Amino acid sequence: MVAKCLNPLCAAPFHYLRGGKLFVLNYHGRRGGRTDVRRRGAEYFWLCDSCAPKMTLNLKGLKPEVIPFPSHGRSGRGLLTGSAK
């Protein structure tokens, strides 16, 4: 469940889908190294109205990190690892 902006320097609370940008990370894998238990699901991450125009989400391993858009443009296309909604 999304509670606040993913940017660690921002404390904006998540209340509605109408503002900011929501990211969805779908995962498939095995849990705890056991080959007989499969794990599937999705995690949601949100950047608020103030942060979304300036940054995007990138995956470092399986952990999300917030990165600024490159100075040559702010579209962010090609920077995401995962799916955005």
C-alpha positions as CSV (number, residue, x, y, z in Angstrom):
1,M,0.0,0.0,0.0
2,V,1.3,3.4,-0.9
3,A,1.4,5.8,2.1
4,K,3.6,8.7,0.9
5,C,5.8,10.0,-1.9
6,L,8.7,7.6,-2.8
7,N,11.2,10.5,-2.6
8,P,12.8,10.1,0.8
9,L,13.2,13.9,1.1
10,C,9.4,14.5,0.6
11,A,6.7,13.7,3.2
12,A,3.7,14.3,0.9
13,P,1.0,11.8,1.9
14,F,-0.8,9.7,-0.7
15,H,-4.6,10.3,-0.7
16,Y,-5.8,10.2,-4.3
17,L,-4.8,8.9,-7.7
18,R,-5.5,12.2,-9.4
19,G,-2.2,13.8,-8.5
20,G,1.4,12.7,-9.1
21,K,2.6,9.5,-10.8
22,L,1.9,5.9,-9.8
23,F,4.4,3.2,-10.7
24,V,3.6,-0.5,-10.7
25,L,6.3,-3.2,-10.4
26,N,5.1,-6.7,-11.2
27,Y,7.3,-9.5,-10.0
28,H,7.5,-13.2,-10.4
29,G,10.0,-15.4,-8.6
30,R,10.7,-17.9,-5.9
31,R,10.5,-17.2,-2.2
32,G,13.3,-18.0,0.1
33,G,15.2,-20.2,-2.3
34,R,12.5,-22.9,-2.2
35,T,11.8,-24.2,-5.6
36,D,8.3,-25.4,-4.9
37,V,6.9,-22.0,-3.8
38,R,6.3,-19.4,-6.4
39,R,5.8,-15.7,-5.5
40,R,3.8,-13.4,-7.8
41,G,2.5,-10.0,-7.1
42,A,2.8,-6.2,-7.6
43,E,4.2,-3.3,-5.6
44,Y,3.0,0.2,-6.1
45,F,5.1,3.4,-5.7
46,W,4.0,7.0,-6.0
47,L,5.7,10.3,-6.7
48,C,3.7,13.4,-5.7
49,D,2.8,16.3,-7.9
50,S,5.9,18.2,-6.8
51,C,8.4,15.4,-7.3
52,A,7.0,13.7,-10.4
53,P,8.0,16.4,-12.9
54,K,11.5,16.4,-11.6
55,M,12.3,12.7,-11.1
56,T,11.4,9.1,-11.9
57,L,11.8,5.6,-10.4
58,N,14.6,3.3,-11.1
59,L,15.2,-0.2,-9.8
60,K,18.4,-1.0,-8.0
61,G,18.2,-4.8,-7.7
62,L,14.6,-5.2,-6.5
63,K,14.6,-1.9,-4.5
64,P,13.2,1.3,-6.0
65,E,15.2,4.4,-6.0
66,V,14.3,8.0,-7.0
67,I,16.5,9.5,-9.7
68,P,16.3,13.0,-11.3
69,F,15.5,13.3,-14.9
70,P,18.6,14.0,-17.1
71,S,19.3,17.6,-17.8
72,H,18.7,17.2,-21.5
73,G,15.0,16.4,-21.0
74,R,12.4,15.5,-18.5
75,S,10.2,13.0,-20.3
76,G,11.8,10.1,-18.5
77,R,11.1,7.7,-21.3
78,G,13.5,4.8,-21.2
79,L,14.5,5.4,-17.6
80,L,11.9,3.2,-16.0
81,T,12.5,-0.4,-15.1
82,G,9.1,-1.8,-14.6
83,S,5.7,-0.5,-15.6
84,A,4.1,2.8,-15.1
85,K,0.4,3.6,-14.9
